[in-house]
Amino acid sequence: MFRTILCALAVASFAGAVRADEAGTLTLDIAGETHSFTLWTDQSDWSGSETYASVNIYARPETDATREAYGILTLGFEVAGGSANAPEASLTRIDGDERVKLYSTDDAGGLSITPDTASVSGEELTISGSFAGEMGISENYGRDIDLNDPLAVSGTFDVVLGPVE
């Protein structure tokens, strides 16, 4: 019994140590203002190998000023051969009590994601890069994006991601 408890504690401490390595920051530039976001490690992850990766980055506003204007920022994309494919982004814009969900893809908004570095160490992916595009409102989670009044965005990311759990 004692050995079982020790083994369980050892596994739990190892799992916590692996999760502790996940971290990162994102910047978001809108209308000449830069906003900082911190990686939301419980929601962010990756899957794949050293030659192909599917990446999901979720980030929370870092400062009170950014939290007053924006909610969660997400980036999703695939990386193969040093290039990003199928990019998607979402951002919650806050205006008083109203929350508006904005979306962008390569087809709707011209979203581009450019990885600068990417490396796999054990189960972790370390990746950095930049993104830019226009975001618009969607009533159906980004399937149809209204770009009649687009929000131009650009930014950077530098994160360490754990695997899909």
Residue, then its C-alpha position, 0 to 999 in steps of 0.5 A: m500500500f505504501r509503495t502504491i502511494l509513493c508511486a502515485l505521488a511520483v507520477a503526480s509530481f512528474a506530471g506537474a513538472v511537465r505542465a510547469d514547462e508550458a508557458g508563453t506570451l502573445t502580443l496583439d497589435i490593433a490600431g497602433e496599440t500593443h496588448s499582451f496575452t499570457l498562454w492559457t496552458d490548460q487549453s493550449d496544446w499540440s499534436g504531431s511530430e518533428t515534421y508536422a504539428s497541429v497547434n492550438i494556442y489559447a491566451r488570456p489578457e495580461t493586464d487590466a487595460t487589455r482585459e477591459a477591451y479584449g477576452i480570449l485570443t486563440l490561434g490554430f494552425e498546422v505546421a509542415g515544412g516550416s510553413a503554417n497552413a489552415p490558420e484560424a484566429s478568434l478574439t473576444r472584443i469587449d464593449g461595456d457589457e457586450r462581448v463580440k466574437l471576432y474570427s479570421t482565417d486565410d480565406a476570410g480575413g487573409l490571416s497569415i501565420t509565419p513560424d520563425t522557430a519550431s522545435v520538439s523536445g520530448e513531448e513539448l513543442t517550442i514555437s514562435g512566430s508572427f501573425a496578421g490579418e483582418m477579423g470580422i464578426s461571425e454568428n456561427y463560430g467562424r464558418d461565415i465571417d462578416l468583413n464589412d467592418p474589419l478589424a486589422v490585427s497583427g502580433t507575435f507568439d512565443v510559446v512552449l506547448g504540451p501534447v494533447e491530453 
